[in-house]
Every structure is written in C-alpha cells, then in structure tokens.
Amino acid sequence: IEMATTAGGTMPMMMTAGRTNAAANMIIEDHIKKVLFKGTKKVSDPKKSPLVPRMNHSAFGDFPKDFLPKTNALKKAIKEKKAKEEAAMQETMKPKVTPLKKKQGLGGKAVTLNPKKEVPPAPAPKAGARFKRKIAPSEFRRFYDRGDLPIIIEHLGSGCKLKWTKDVDLTQLDYHHYLPIFFEGLREKQEPYRFLAVQGIFDLLEHGQARVLPVIPQLIIPIKTALNTRDHDIISITLKVLQRLVTCSETIGEALVPYYRQILPIFNLFRDKNHNTGDKIDYS
C-alpha cells in the first residue's frame, strides 16, 4: 500500500511489504469514513473521546503541572469572575415584594368538569448492554513507549510500515512473552499503537504455527477485555484476528472450545447487528 488519493486529499498509509491486510485496511477505512460521513456523528476522533485512554504529553511522559499552559486556568478565572458579576447584578435587580408563584393566591384559577388527563407512564430505562465501555490503558502501549518491543516504524516516502529489528527472528521469538502483549493492543484506538499491535499479531501468527497453541490460555483475557469494550471497531478487528488465529494451526480451534464462555457472550449481544456498510442495501 503506498498512497491513496480521495476527495479529502492524499492519504499516507501504513504499508505491509506490498500486500493489503486487516491492519492496513483499518487506516483506509478510517479515511473513507472521514470522507463519506464528514460532519456527522459517525466520525469521531478517539483523542476527544472520554472512553479512550489519554496519550502522554510527549515521548518522555507528561509535563509537570507548573509547566502546563495557563490558558485553561485563565478561561476558568474569567468565567468565574463573570458569574460573580452576573450574580451580583441579579441580586440588585430583585424586587422588594416577593412575587406569587404558580398555583399561589386566590384569583385566576380555572374550573373544569373534564376528567383529569392521565400522565403517560415513563418509558422503561435502557439496560445499556450495547453501550461502549471505558477502555483501560493496555500493556502494549506501556511496553512500546518504554522501548521493550523489537518493532519500529519505518518511514518511507510513500508511507510507513512495521519493521522488526534486525536481531529478531520471528521463528525463534519467545511467543509466551510477546504474543499476549500484542493481543493487549487489540483495544487500542489511537495510532500508531493500533496499527503496530494488529500488524504485529498477524506477523507473529504467520510465522508461529504450532508454537501458538501453548500460548492460547494467555490470550483469552486480552481477547475478552477487547470484546468487553463493546466498541464496534474493536470487536470487528478482534473477529478478524480470531479468524487468523484459528487458521494458523489445525489444533487451535479445538483448544478454544473450553473458553467459549468467555468469548461468545459479547458476540451474542451483537448477533443481530447486521446493518449495511454504506452501500444503501439492506440485507436480510
């Protein structure tokens, strides 16, 4: 994947050694959504969402409170000053005689023989089973920011791609340590963490084969945590990862059977979520 030109301009994308996969498709889909649904609620910035964990101020962590910009403090002080001035003005304009409130006094009451209208019952509250949940910071973000993962982003003229360090052989990598960390990144919504985690998972599953089977028990909690966010984008990419996980070895499908109780309940909530993807065709 190199460059894509759309109505919104030229889009630099993550590349994966000349082939398109789920990790690169996420970048394409995000840009297409911005073009098709510009100005609507269907396009949301993860950085502004209160459910997504906040990123650090810099590569070295957060700035001390004394060094943060004073703009927010100044705005808050000005707002409080205006509120005090308005409250003082309203206090001076209050009438000396207390006015009567509704249904007080003796005059102006209407009399009718019509029966009193019944108040409609309040609608049942929503259970919120499909509402998005707050996303906890992942271990993948912490390990990547700390420089403990053998991956880097290679910046090219036509885009960026995931590159493993030279001293790493994927066929000899410690899957018990690294594969669960990459699965932790499934619930990431911000770049570059999301792309690196998904692309790293696909690379590890491609070269892991039989070595993935002993790690299955360690992957269940990250998968369950990602699904419990109830976020449609996270559930979608988790499904694609599960499909690739099952096909990388013949015995993995059978090994996942004892963990169906942890994985399937979320899929049961969204089993009828089959709206079309924008082509204006309703599928039954």
Salt bridges, closest charged atoms under 4 A:
GLU29 OE2 - LYS240 NZ 3.99
ASP30 OD2 - ARG194 NH2 2.23
ASP62 OD2 - ARG54 NH2 2.95
ASP62 OD1 - HIS57 ND1 3.91
GLU91 OE1 - LYS94 NZ 3.73
GLU139 OE1 - ARG142 NH2 2.41
ASP148 OD2 - ARG146 NE 2.59
GLU154 OE1 - LYS161 NZ 3.92
GLU184 OE1 - ARG187 NH2 2.96
GLU188 OE1 - ARG141 NH2 2.77
GLU191 OE2 - ARG194 NH2 2.85
ASP203 OD1 - ARG19 NH2 3.83
GLU206 OE1 - ARG19 NH2 3.49
ASP231 OD2 - LYS132 NZ 3.81
ASP231 OD1 - LYS189 NZ 3.22
ASP233 OD1 - LYS33 NZ 3.31
ASP233 OD2 - LYS189 NZ 3.30
ASP272 OD1 - ARG130 NH2 2.47
